[in-house]
Amino acid sequence: MDQIATAGLDNLGYILAALGACAWIPQVPTLWNKYISKPKISITAKSIELGFDLNGPLLNMNLALLSQNKSGTIGTIKAIITHEDKQETTFEWSTIASGVENKSTDNNGGTITNRSSVEALMLHLPLDFTQVISLWFFSNLKKARFDNIIFPFEYKIDRMCRDNQLDNEALEKYLKNNTEWTNVKDLIPEMFTWKAGKYKLTLLIEALDGKISYTPQTFKFKINTNSAEILKDNIETTLHNMNETLICKINPTYQKQNKAYYWQNFMLEKC
């Protein structure tokens, strides 16, 4: 009898243990998503807006981002643009812009677009919520060129203005014989990269903690000759506006006659 009772108790123990294990089965997917799985990020884009100014080549994009499995935090987004001749330019997000735009037209018929924006430091994506944002990208040319050529020139001009060493006539004479100003004027067209032809755009995403699942998205678009020429006009606009800024530095009451920059929009096709 004792052996039968012991066997019965053992069987009961096995049954209870099995029932306990079964109770955990519904929790397995939840625990997996919470502690083991990575956020699965997907991204969608329909168009790209290209421009150029003192920062070099620029691009703006409206993106729709979705995080599945769990919420995720993006640390950086990069855009690699490759021309059909293999010329490649890497862009990194700079600002997250508001979806609200205020557009106006200047005296020359150019479009002036104003958007409120914040510096792109990180972006949190809630679980299963599609987040639509407008991103501005600067090229990787900006920092090195700006730090080595443009910033030293601007710093010297600012210092001379503080010391009252410049007036309109002195500035004109200084710029005429100044190697640094010549370097700036030579640099700006060198930084211009847009030209007619076919392009490939690849979007790369890095998580703030390095833990995401993401397959790089690739798109294609084409710049026609007319659009390339319109974008190229921004070289002259950049030089003109910089000269206006220099005049304003030595004469704060001067009313700057800035020209508007031209942007061109292109539809994206997924590769």
Salt bridges, closest charged atoms under 4 A:
GLU49 OE1 - ARG115 NH2 3.38
ASP85 OD1 - HIS83 ND1 2.98
ASP85 OD2 - LYS195 NZ 2.60
GLU101 OE1 - LYS103 NZ 3.60
GLU101 OE2 - ARG115 NH2 2.74
ASP147 OD2 - LYS143 NZ 2.93
ASP158 OD1 - LYS249 NZ 2.77
GLU180 OE2 - LYS156 NZ 3.32
GLU236 OE1 - LYS259 NZ 3.14
GLU269 OE2 - LYS220 NZ 3.91
